Amino acid sequence: MCYNLRVTNTYELMVVYSPETNEDQQKTAFSSLEKQVTARGGSVISHTFLGKRHFSYPIRKQFEGLYALWVVDLPVTAPALLENDLRVNEMVLRHLLTKTTVLNEESGMANKGEEKVKKVIKKTKKVSKKK
């Protein structure tokens, strides 16, 4: 028996573009990234342009970049291919592709995560009071 299972995962993709790109180049870069995702069998869930931000250190002799955040569904084999395409793109200064996990109330994981965050905040408050 042959099963045709298509396993997809949800990923967040942060892309930093060169600040020297104009609006037309940005639009073509966004549409080409969308085409790359769909060509690999994925889909774009959302796309947010975060604007121009300053770096804390220079990247490829640039001190600022244009940030864009993508949330995409990709098949298991597609992230490596997408990252290869982003590496060779000259307009992309940096990128980060991370697999996201969905926390829901039923699993109890969301509450555990909140408890850990609260503990870390309490510890940092205690350390700051000692100084």
Secondary structure, 3 states (H helix, E strand, C coil): CCCCCCCEEEEEEEEEECCCCCHHHHHHHHHHHHHHHHHCCCEEEEEEEEEEEEEEEEECCEEEEEEEEEEEEEECCHHHHHHHHHHHCCCEEEEEEEECCCCCCCCCHHHHHHHHHHHHHHHHHHHHHHC
